[in-house]
Amino acid sequence: MSRVSDKLTPRRLKLAFYLTLAAILLLVGYRVYLSIFEGTYHAVHAEQIERIQAQTDGPADDALHFAVVGNINNSVGLFERKMIPRLNRAGLDFVVSAGNAVSGGGEDKYRALYRTLSHLDMPYLLTVGEKESGAFGSFNYYEHFGPYFFGFRAGGSQFLFLDSTDPDTYPFQLHWLKEQLRDPSAAHRFVFIGHPMFRTAQKSPLDFDDQYLTDEAFRDRLHALFRAHGVDAVFSSNLHLFDEQQRDGVRYVVTGGAGGLVLNDDTSFYHYVDVKTGDGEVAITVERLDIGQHQAFKTLESLWFFIHSLFYVGHLNFLLVLGLLILLAIKLYSAIFVERDYYRNYELDTSPWTGRPLGIAMVTNNYLPFIGGVPISIDRLRRGLEQLSHRVRIVAPSYADQDDHDRDVVRVPSLLSMGRNGEFRLANPLSPRIRRGLKAFAPDLIHIHHPFWLGWAAQWHARRLKVPTVFTYHTRLEHYSHFVPLPGPLFRNLIAHTAIRRFANRCDGVIVPTESAEEYLRVIGVTTPIYVHPTGIDFDRFQADEPAAIQALRDKHGITPDERVLVSVSRLSREKNIDFLISAMDELRRRSDQPFRCLLIGDGDERQRLQERIDALGLTEMVTLVGAVSPDEVARYYQLGDAFVFASKSETQGMVILEAMAAGLPVVAVRSSGIDDVVNHENNGFKTAEDIERWTTATQRLIEDDSLRATMAERAVSTARRHAIDHFARDVADTYRQILALYHWEQPTSDEAD
């Protein structure tokens, strides 16, 4: 046996493992550091207002000195390292942010801002802006800082903060603001609102119309209140510039130069607004700063803020990331240090199972008398194995018209039936009949035909019986999303593929009918050994020549001698793409002068709708929904036909195609995974894209060219002959022996273990 050892593992994988391990240790240490040196914070504004009032307590005409900044945007490189030292040296009583102090409303952004503002030597207050409220930021603002609009008195002046981000609160804010402005004792009044109320004199290419306060009625009522009550100044942010204008004695100041996107030109530059009160006057000046920061450094800072806050916010986030890193470390360890077999095990000894009949239990979610590809495939495999003297027991749902005399079929009571005639049964996976039937049979191996429901029960019983399981991938589940009460993309892209991968990897072997099916399983991550065995057909049955019976079918459907007969066998269900077939027939009758009939054999929940569509298109005389017929009758329909047409894309093999070929019918089919391995284009038939033009052209060639049709018919028979039941059963039995040998080689007996 050839094995890959850790000595042959690429060094970069080992390096990745040790780096991941180091990252885990660093994160654990960092989390401990944060728990010790950093705590949580709530109601920051209440604490800051108390500090402001405490240090400005005095006569009503006391002077105040504060700064207003805008658009900090979590800029550590600019605001924390360059602007805060300047503010700390300016002799300010406090600092106010006019909005957009954070670059987003996430918890990580608020956490970063809190750390930045802790470097100020004076109190600070925040105005709610667009960035504070974005991405659920309103919750974080309220939790950490306090109400969205509030007011307080300091040094004889009144400070009022409004919320311009929530129009639903505008009426209440107006009422609240009127009450606040009734106090005549304030020497000065200052208002802070995130969105600028009026157009600025200058424009920046970084600013747009929706960055202003767009509710003009609210704006006008605010301005009227400000004018009536002598508001000295209104400060806003949200634009990347400085602007000051006066309207009716009220000064409107826009400041947006504390960080974020600034062009560093005459219009958009880094700055803060300096405000002084005293002697009944208010002095407002702009302090321009000649600073800047490269965008790459801003991006790195944002990334660090995210990492820092992720581990600070709470234990759940920390444990989640830590858990993901541990999983990564385990994966890397497994890839690096665990020996793996990448080649076939040539030391397996299958002789203990070669000279005796095997006991095979087959578990399926549907079986005869339900007519479908999977039940027919199981029945053929069963008959083939029994002809080779193997014992077979079927575990399947119960049906009203089942064969109760078949002692080798364990019927499980159904919990629920679905479909037009109740053909889909959900059998009880907890039924004691399953346990009793399997235990009494004492199988060597359990063959599972569906990756869910009874399939789950079969895996559980196999572990209890200590026997291996093999799974046959019959069905492309993603094409059956319309049967499941879940969003189609969720089922197709996640659940279906995940269910198949997980189930297959819990089995000891997987059988697929085609190489394309094997490729699909490998792509989605199936690592279990896969064996390709095309499903067998009863080749001789489709070779039978019954002229009288075939003529009776012609007479039954009124088919004239000059009409070409197209046959299709399929369940009338959405995943079988029958609508495409009907549309193609409608196109074919317009393009070809050759008379034809199309017989669609099968039944299903779409029958009534499909018949209505056939009638609406005027195809009643050309397209016939034959309904469900017995297997023997299906063979006669094949003999009646001149070609087989098929549009389904949900097949893993398309067994009916092989049956039709055995009866000498060339095929026209839509190219898909199951079709691609059986139909040899322009040899035994045609396979095209799901395109009406191409598909109809191929069908037209077959019904109009007798010589081409005869040549393809001979080749179709040759293809089908290679898929006879006896070959299929013999190959599957050999696979059973390999799986048994591998299972018992990997799981030594108790004596060997001792």
LUMTI-151907 format. One line per 5 residues: their letters; for each residue z, y, x of C-alpha. Coordinates in steps of 0.001 Angstrom, whole numbers. Each point is the difference from the previous one (the first is absolute). Example, Ala and Ser with C-alpha at 12.3 -4.5 7.8 and 13.67 -1.06 7.14 Angstrom:
2
AS> 7800 -4500 12300; -660 3440 1370;
//
This chain:
754
MSRVS> 0 0 0; -866 3473 1220; 2679 2643 -446; 194 3703 729; 3189 795 1935;
DKLTP> 1790 3298 509; -1361 97 3566; -3484 470 -1409; 1066 2706 -2474; -1565 3396 746;
RRLKL> 2410 2317 1766; -596 2789 -2477; 1489 -2143 -2796; 3150 -493 2030; 98 3712 730;
AFYLT> -328 729 -3724; 2880 -2348 -767; 2343 1581 2536; -985 3518 -1072; 751 -912 -3617;
LAAIL> 3339 -1443 1037; 784 3179 1921; -981 2091 -3029; 2401 -1963 -2191; 2863 577 2444;
LLVGY> -819 3700 281; -157 441 -3764; 3304 -1780 -494; 1563 2244 2622; -1567 3104 -1519;
RVYLS> 1294 -969 -3442; 3514 -335 1432; -350 3419 1633; -1097 1619 -3260; 2858 -1585 -1922;
IFEGT> 2523 1418 2468; -1417 3449 762; -1890 1005 -3147; 1248 75 -3566; -1545 733 -3345;
YHAVH> -100 3457 -1618; 177 1324 -3576; 146 3416 -1743; -850 1863 3200; -661 3287 -1824;
AEQIE> 3526 149 -1389; 1411 -244 3498; -2495 2526 1405; 669 2570 -2744; 3745 -239 646;
RIQAQ> -657 683 3686; -2209 3005 -811; 2541 1499 -2395; 2865 -619 2375; -1611 1883 2881;
TDGPA> -1406 2840 -2162; 3162 585 -2049; 724 3706 -138; -831 3220 -1879; -2943 -99 -2335;
DDALH> -2121 2153 2297; 443 -2236 3028; -3132 -397 2058; -1808 -3338 109; -2397 -1324 2552;
FAVVG> -2018 -3124 -851; -3345 -1558 802; -2586 -1550 -2305; -2295 -2730 1316; -2804 -1939 -1694;
NINNS> -1945 -3204 613; 2346 -1574 2533; -1709 -3349 -763; 2408 -2028 2139; -1458 1564 3122;
VGLFE> 2479 -896 2723; -2173 1215 2828; -362 3461 -1509; 2859 688 -2336; 2808 -1963 1634;
RKMIP> -834 565 3646; -1466 3505 -96; 858 1828 -3201; 3615 -1129 -493; 1114 1296 3435;
RLNRA> -1588 3342 -936; 1813 30 -3350; 3300 -940 1639; -295 3044 2278; -902 2398 -2837;
GLDFV> 3538 493 -1330; -836 -1264 -3480; 2461 -725 -2794; -2164 -2798 -1403; -3571 -1330 -262;
VSAGN> -2014 -706 -3157; -3031 -2273 -252; -2458 1352 -2582; -1529 -3444 -518; -1734 -2935 1705;
AVSGG> 2780 -595 2469; -1010 -3675 -13; -3462 -1445 565; 449 -2348 -2958; 2593 -1003 -2570;
GEDKY> 890 -3333 1595; 3520 -824 1073; -1118 -136 3615; -1247 3588 -185; 3264 1280 -1487;
RALYR> 1959 -1927 2599; -2009 1597 2794; 410 3488 -1479; 3772 -440 -286; 211 -878 3682;
TLSHL> -2187 2983 921; 2004 2524 -2034; 3233 -1261 1549; -1062 1869 3176; 380 3361 -1772;
DMPYL> 3158 1944 830; 113 1506 -3500; -185 -1283 -3601; -3364 -731 -1620; -1462 -453 -3493;
LTVGE> -3210 -1613 -1285; -2406 1021 -2740; -1791 -2784 -1873; -3693 39 961; -3005 -2258 -450;
KESGA> 928 -2222 2930; 3641 -321 -1055; -1000 -1421 -3391; -2940 -2173 1088; 234 -3819 246;
FGSFN> 3202 -192 -2103; 1503 2700 2193; 1704 1716 -2958; 2509 -2835 -104; 714 260 3718;
YYEHF> 366 3791 -228; 2440 -234 -2894; 2013 -2795 1599; 349 1641 3410; -61 3749 -694;
GPYFF> 705 633 -3671; -1625 1563 -3095; -3619 1193 141; 832 3545 -1146; 3307 1724 736;
GFRAG> 1566 3340 934; 2962 1524 1857; 1478 3321 1142; 622 976 3623; 734 3354 1633;
GSQFL> -531 1833 -3282; -3537 -1424 -381; -1308 -2533 -2480; -2157 -2946 1102; -1988 -1975 -2583;
FLDST> -2037 -3152 695; -2691 -1164 -2463; -1994 -3236 -351; -3757 604 -346; -934 -3700 302;
DPDTY> 958 -1124 -3527; -1680 1931 -2868; 2132 -1865 -2542; 3058 1934 1203; -1634 3468 -110;
PFQLH> 1421 1003 -3435; 3532 -1004 956; -272 1707 3400; -1017 3238 -1723; 3054 -211 -2237;
WLKEQ> 2232 -790 2971; -1507 2824 2047; 650 2572 -2765; 3667 -963 -57; 275 260 3778;
LRDPS> -1631 3428 114; 2346 1467 -2622; 2630 655 2708; -380 3704 882; 2354 -100 2987;
AAHRF> -2412 -1489 2539; -994 2438 2720; -3194 -1892 715; -1868 -2870 -1605; -2143 -2569 1818;
VFIGH> -2038 -2752 -1651; -1500 -3095 1660; -2831 -1962 -1632; -2208 -2538 1778; -3431 1036 -1339;
PMFRT> -1269 3537 684; -260 1926 -3258; -2885 2337 853; -3161 -206 2067; 471 1072 3595;
AQKSP> -2029 2750 1612; -1135 -2306 2783; -1362 -3553 -181; 382 -3014 2253; -2572 -2840 9;
LDFDD> 2952 -2358 -335; 1019 1398 -3408; -1439 -627 -3469; 395 1334 -3535; 2253 -2807 -1212;
QYLTD> 2626 962 2583; 963 3048 -2096; 2133 40 -3136; -2722 -918 -2504; 1954 576 -3231;
EAFRD> -863 3659 -588; 2251 357 -3077; 3018 -1208 1982; -960 2244 2919; -315 3108 -2196;
RLHAL> 3346 -611 -1699; 1660 -458 3382; -1491 3224 1296; 1183 1863 -3094; 3553 -1237 575;
FRAHG> -125 887 3693; -1241 3510 -777; 2511 578 -2802; 3002 -1111 2042; -871 1557 3334;
VDAVF> -678 -3083 2086; -492 1189 3572; -2162 -2824 1355; -1551 -3321 -1029; -631 -2489 2818;
SSNLH> -2522 -2861 -218; -1662 -2490 2281; -2801 -2585 -562; -2643 2067 1848; -668 -100 3739;
LFDEQ> 306 3753 614; 2173 3085 -358; -566 2472 -2822; 2029 2822 -1497; -901 2092 -3021;
QRDGV> 1883 2190 -2481; -442 -81 -3776; 1994 2302 -2273; 2685 467 2634; 371 -3732 702;
RYVVT> -956 -1248 3461; -1791 -3363 65; 116 -1709 3377; -1881 -3178 946; 1092 -1736 3189;
GGAGG> -1643 -3166 1301; 347 -4 3740; 3010 -2174 872; -2080 -3108 758; -2725 -2065 -1633;
LVLND> -3643 1043 235; -309 3429 1573; -3191 1391 1538; 1759 2406 2381; -2333 2892 -847;
DTSFY> 549 3466 -1512; 457 -1457 -3487; 1694 -3351 565; 2663 60 2706; 3488 -1344 736;
HYVDV> 2760 2290 -1222; 3148 456 -2014; 1080 2879 -2271; 3038 2044 1037; 1973 1585 -2882;
KTGDG> 2843 2529 378; 2043 1757 -2669; 2357 2952 394; 497 3560 -1176; -1801 -874 -3213;
EVAIT> -3203 -872 1832; -1931 -3223 616; -1969 -296 3220; -2603 -2800 163; -1882 -628 3238;
VERLD> -2177 -2818 1238; 925 -1550 3338; -3139 -1490 1558; 412 -2852 2504; -2562 -921 2612;
IGQHQ> 425 -3779 -184; -2073 -3068 -882; -33 -3789 104; -2785 -2575 427; -759 -2095 -3086;
AFKTL> 517 -3249 1935; 3628 914 657; 496 798 -3691; -1309 -3458 -922; 2339 -1707 2471;
ESLWF> 2941 1962 -1370; -820 -1064 -3569; -148 -3614 1100; 3379 250 1683; 1525 1637 -3095;
FIHSL> -1197 -2914 -2066; 1427 -2597 2387; 3300 1833 287; 506 405 -3744; -1161 -3514 -804;
FYVGH> 3033 -1441 1725; 2365 2732 -1018; -686 56 -3719; 1682 -3271 -864; 823 -3538 937;
LNFLL> -2751 -1504 -2158; -2807 1781 1850; 1505 -882 3328; 434 -3658 -933; -3538 -142 -1392;
VLGLL> -1607 1272 3187; 2299 -2097 2126; -909 -3067 -2051; -3717 676 433; 440 317 3746;
ILLAI> 1969 -3235 120; -2815 -1735 -1897; -2470 1416 2489; 2139 -1259 2860; 133 -3477 -1559;
KLYSA> -3772 -20 -428; -522 1059 3582; 2491 -2570 1228; -1783 -2690 -1956; -3375 1082 1358;
IFVER> 1264 122 3581; 2600 -2707 538; -615 -2679 -2645; -2460 -2668 1073; -2913 -515 -2396;
DYYRN> -2722 -2578 -455; -3407 1596 -327; -1957 -3218 251; -197 -3053 -2164; 2677 -2610 618;
YELDT> -1906 -2933 1457; 3175 -2073 377; 476 -437 -3751; 117 -3633 -1016; -1396 -570 -3496;
SPWTG> 134 -3809 237; 3223 -376 -2074; -1906 1387 -3006; -3428 -1473 713; 521 -3635 -981;
RPLGI> 1670 555 -3357; -605 1850 -3284; 1517 3463 -206; 2055 1309 -2892; -1387 3435 -917;
AMVTN> 1667 2200 -2612; -2210 2836 -1239; 1572 3020 -1703; -2191 2397 -1970; 359 2799 -2551;
NYLPF> -2950 -1326 -2030; -1622 -3384 -461; -2095 -1998 -2421; -622 309 -2905; -289 3646 1047;
IGGVP> -3532 394 1338; -241 2082 3143; -966 -212 3644; 3490 -859 1270; 776 -2792 -2535;
ISIDR> -3417 -1600 564; 422 211 3780; 3446 -1615 -213; -1286 -2777 -2257; -2866 -775 2369;
LRRGL> 2301 -94 3011; 2375 -2239 -1908; -2756 -2466 -910; -1329 26 3561; 3444 -684 1481;
EQLSH> 701 -2770 -2496; -3296 -1654 937; 1345 -11 3569; 3163 -1804 -1305; 2317 3003 327;
RVRIV> 2644 692 -2653; -280 3348 -1801; 2345 1663 -2466; -806 3300 -1724; 2654 2526 -1091;
APSYA> -1596 2392 -2517; 706 2009 -3178; -100 -1676 -3385; -2878 589 -2433; -373 -730 -3697;
DQDDH> -2972 -2338 484; 1061 -1623 3269; -364 -3691 867; 3510 -1376 -548; -1000 -3444 1260;
DRDVV> -537 1126 3588; 3261 -1109 1641; -859 1642 3293; 61 3513 -1497; 3418 1613 -463;
RVPSL> -302 2560 -2766; 2353 2988 289; 921 1897 -3212; -1532 3463 -253; 2021 3179 -386;
LSMGR> -2944 2174 -958; -3706 -349 -736; -2594 2712 626; -3710 470 -480; -2347 -242 -2951;
NGEFR> 949 -3561 -902; 3237 -226 1934; -1829 -1586 2930; 2289 1586 2622; 3453 -1581 -57;
LANPL> 3142 1105 1781; 1849 -3262 473; 3767 -50 446; 563 -126 3796; 3640 -1050 -548;
SPRIR> -883 -2983 -2170; 1867 -3173 1044; -3249 -1907 -583; -1307 1384 3289; 2990 -1274 1955;
RGLKA> 42 -3385 -1730; -3755 -472 293; -104 824 3702; 3126 -1934 903; -1178 -3140 -1786;
FAPDL> -3423 230 1610; 1460 536 3510; -3049 1800 1424; -953 100 3642; -1406 3487 -520;
IHIHH> -202 2638 -2753; -3357 1694 -534; 392 3405 -1711; -2952 1680 -1714; 1430 3422 -938;
PFWLG> 2115 2416 2101; 2402 893 -2800; 1971 -1334 -2977; -76 -3805 208; -1102 479 3597;
WAAQW> 3368 1592 802; 1815 -2891 -1666; -2098 -2476 1983; 979 1596 3307; 3678 -158 -952;
HARRL> -204 -3670 -975; -1946 -829 3169; 2842 1361 2123; 2503 -2096 -1932; -2157 -3113 336;
KVPTV> -705 831 3669; -3744 -386 -299; -2770 2376 1145; -2056 2195 -2300; -3683 853 83;
FTYHT> -1477 2866 -1991; -3604 291 -1175; -1232 3575 -247; -2157 -233 -3132; 94 3471 -1505;
RLEHY> -467 3594 1124; 3041 1432 -1779; -1012 3628 537; -2796 -449 -2565; 2513 -936 -2693;
SHFVP> 1923 3295 -30; -1002 641 -3640; 2232 -2913 -1050; 3074 1574 1633; 1973 2897 -1593;
LPGPL> -37 1996 3241; -2267 2745 1412; -3184 -1684 1238; 31 1472 3543; 3653 -960 449;
FRNLI> -716 -3596 -991; -3262 -304 1944; 1021 1716 3204; 3592 -1068 320; 1304 -2705 -2278;
AHTAI> -2970 -2398 -47; -600 -28 3763; 3696 1 811; 732 -2859 -2420; -2753 -2161 1471;
RRFAN> 1013 713 3596; 3694 -673 -547; -620 -3155 -2010; -2578 -1421 2412; 2245 627 3006;
RCDGV> 2790 -1977 -1694; -2245 -3035 -313; -771 -2518 2733; -3751 164 -470; -2624 1902 -1988;
IVPTE> -3289 -1371 -1331; -2860 2387 -759; -3428 -810 -1427; -2006 2327 2252; 88 1632 3416;
SAEEY> -34 3450 -1618; 3222 -912 -1823; 1531 -1044 3337; -1063 3328 1499; 1696 1887 -2856;
LRVIG> 3272 -1881 465; -1 673 3722; -676 3706 -593; 2991 378 -2359; 2281 -1725 2511;
VTTPI> 164 -3705 -878; 1100 -1930 3107; 371 -3456 -1559; -2641 -2578 1093; -3097 382 -2203;
YVHPT> -2452 -2798 -812; -3441 664 -1507; -1013 -2573 -2633; -2693 960 -2534; 995 -1267 -3438;
GIDFD> -1754 -3249 -901; -2316 -496 -2947; -1025 -3090 -1940; -3494 102 1442; -1369 -3082 -1823;
RFQAD> 1039 1301 -3425; -2238 3034 380; -2906 -2157 1093; -117 -1914 -3307; -3336 229 -1850;
EPAAI> 463 276 -3784; -3300 1271 -1491; 1032 -579 -3623; 3318 1827 355; -1661 2899 1817;
QALRD> -2692 297 -2679; 2747 49 -2624; 1521 3010 1764; -3393 1721 40; -335 -552 -3714;
KHGIT> 3585 1118 -650; -561 3368 1667; -3637 388 -1068; -1340 137 3547; -3782 -107 164;
PDERV> -1885 -1917 2745; -1231 3198 1659; 3482 1543 334; 1836 -175 3320; 3672 -914 -472;
LVSVS> 2691 1802 1989; 3409 -1678 -106; 3399 1458 895; 3381 -1751 -227; 3047 2255 36;
RLSRE> 3133 921 -1861; -710 3063 -2144; 2537 2219 1710; -186 3378 1678; 325 -1295 3560;
KNIDF> -3168 -2115 -497; -2196 3124 -178; -1933 -1116 -3094; -884 3606 -867; -2097 191 3159;
LISAM> -1829 -3169 -1033; -785 1378 -3456; -1253 3292 1464; -2224 -1950 2395; -1481 -2006 -2891;
DELRR> -745 3258 -1804; -1832 1265 3092; -1808 -3311 567; -1583 -60 -3463; -1481 3453 633;
RSDQP> -1435 -933 3385; -1352 -3511 -518; -2632 -1357 -2396; 1340 -3513 506; 2019 -1087 -3088;
FRCLL> 3512 -1158 828; 3318 -979 -1551; 3430 425 1541; 2723 -2427 -1077; 3561 1076 884;
IGDGD> 2276 -3047 -178; 3743 562 -264; 2600 1716 -2132; 2666 2636 492; 1746 3078 -1304;
ERQRL> -3065 2220 574; -2337 -2016 -2218; -10 2267 -3050; -488 3169 2026; -2801 -1564 2035;
QERID> -1754 -1217 -3146; 179 3492 -1474; -1572 1398 3167; -2777 -2615 -83; -742 931 -3616;
ALGLT> 75 3726 750; -2565 -434 2792; -2274 -2086 -2222; 353 -3075 2228; 1097 -2423 -2718;
EMVTL> -3238 -2017 237; 155 -164 3800; 3703 -335 908; 2175 -2630 -1671; 3758 -444 350;
VGAVS> 111 -3784 -303; 3782 -269 105; 2133 -2731 1544; -1653 -3412 375; 1142 -3321 1459;
PDEVA> -671 -789 3690; -2678 -2538 -967; -1717 2585 -2175; 114 2529 2885; -2007 -2457 2133;
RYYQL> -2678 -148 -2713; -216 3795 -116; -550 5 3759; -2851 -2489 -504; -1414 2253 -2711;
GDAFV> -40 3042 2265; -2567 1304 2451; 2403 2172 2012; 3721 774 177; 1179 3617 -200;
FASKS> 3461 1210 1013; 1648 3419 367; 3683 -757 665; 1601 1405 3158; 3389 -1663 -486;
ETQGM> -909 -3489 1252; 1251 -1627 3162; -2847 -2516 -135; -1844 -4 -3329; 102 -3688 -887;
VILEA> -2359 454 -2954; -2643 1168 2482; 173 -3325 1836; -163 -1859 -3317; -3109 1933 -973;
MAAGL> -1556 -695 3393; 720 -3708 -445; -2040 171 -3217; -2858 1632 1910; 539 3650 -970;
PVVAV> -626 2763 2539; 2586 2796 -239; 8 3761 -376; 3508 1355 652; 1828 3188 952;
RSSGI> 1030 -190 3641; 3743 -580 438; 2365 -2056 2140; -306 -3238 -1987; -3750 277 -473;
DDVVN> -872 863 3565; 813 -3457 1374; -1950 -1980 -2632; -3145 1982 -775; -2465 244 2873;
HENNG> -2036 3116 -776; -3670 -745 -735; 611 -3676 801; 1871 -1591 -2903; 263 3223 -1989;
FKTAE> 633 3721 246; 3179 1976 598; -140 3753 -402; 2295 2973 -99; 1464 958 -3377;
DIERW> -3134 1978 -693; -2037 -421 -3207; -3287 807 1735; 368 -2582 2807; 1546 -2698 -2162;
TTATQ> -2664 336 -2707; -2808 -52 2580; 1280 -3330 1370; 303 -1515 -3476; -3481 1214 -918;
RLIED> -1438 -1771 3060; 1604 -3278 -1040; -1164 -17 -3608; -3545 1120 867; -692 -2078 3136;
DSLRA> -21 -3730 -846; -712 -1068 3582; 2883 2047 1414; 2338 -1322 -2659; -935 -3635 725;
TMAER> 496 442 3766; 3409 1623 -445; 1007 -2712 -2481; -540 -2731 2601; 2051 1895 2553;
AVSTA> 2731 595 -2570; 337 -3743 -604; 291 -607 3749; 2785 2580 225; 1937 -1542 -2892;
RRHAI> -296 -3542 1349; 2156 965 2990; 2876 835 -2379; 479 -3321 -1785; 3526 -922 -1163;
DHFAR> 412 -2974 2336; -591 2153 3094; 2349 2665 -1334; 2857 -2426 -788; -318 -1756 3353;
DVADT> 151 3284 1928; 3004 1253 -1987; 1840 -3298 582; -543 416 3742; 1452 3505 -250;
YRQIL> 3056 -1383 -1833; 614 -2363 2930; -263 2825 2527; 2440 2137 -1979; 2424 -2930 -323;
ALYHW> -187 -667 3734; 534 3656 848; 2887 315 -2481; 1896 -2989 1365; -771 969 3607;
EQPTS> 1532 3457 -501; 2995 -1363 -1964; 1476 -2946 1942; 2049 -2640 -1754; 3795 122 89;
DEAD> 75 -2632 2772; -2371 2088 2113; 2040 3105 -650; 3152 -1722 1177;
//
